[in-house]
């Protein structure tokens, strides 16, 4: 099958070419994001492979359908960037990678927490400059703290287990409590209780109409002023402007983000020689108690291998058997 890869990086090509020795598809890699301007790069490809910050709206889908594309393959778990109603109308199946490495994301959330708490990033820079003083590097023991986990799918479950290993009390909020979490000692509470009681809050829930700006001004007012907030899930779970106001008012102790609600124009690109035009994001970076990484929580060798394997397996099943494997459900 001829596949057009948009928003492709060197690492994408490496892992997909390696996996393709088992599938023998024909690849065409395009560096630009898929959008209204770049969709015309598609010529005779019958599958298009996209990532989370590509634009797969109705206009783009219409053009792809007219060009003979038969399958939209997401190399991600999330699909909120796809107009599923338009895909359904055009009879374009959408497949995804539902789980690649929940350990990768959970472990990155822990890394953000530990780095922020013990000021490892600041200490590293200080030592490189010959400054071995300890002022402003003090952290706190995680042991005995209350950690709130919002969303207890695979990633939330793994994060919870790691925090229990540190000797933390883990409380959780989810619309569907997980029996395994309960058995392991996780306490399910209301969202209000979680926001009020937690020393650390980590977000692991999907983005939908109910969770958009879940962390807003009201939620922030309920939290302890010393709270550590970690988000490795979806940027739009957090109202960034409300968080900035809380940081200015010293109502947040530490903030660790691997995602940002307007990240589509920033993340996965190199702006080191440019001026970042997003004033809200630039303001975030001015706070000494904020650590931002570039949506890299998923980025491990194991996860990249799984993404390539499942994506190409999805495409091969469709090509050879007409099977929609790991398909995204159309809206009802």
Helices and strands as residue ranges (DSSP letters): E 2-5, H 10-19, G 20-22, E 26-29, G 38-41, E 47-50, H 58-66, E 71-74, H 84-89, E 93-95, H 102-117, H 120-128, E 146-150, H 154-165, E 169-173, H 179-184, E 187-188, H 191-197, E 200-203, H 217-222, E 228-231, G 235-237, H 240-248, E 254-257, G 263-265, H 279-284, E 290-292, H 301-321
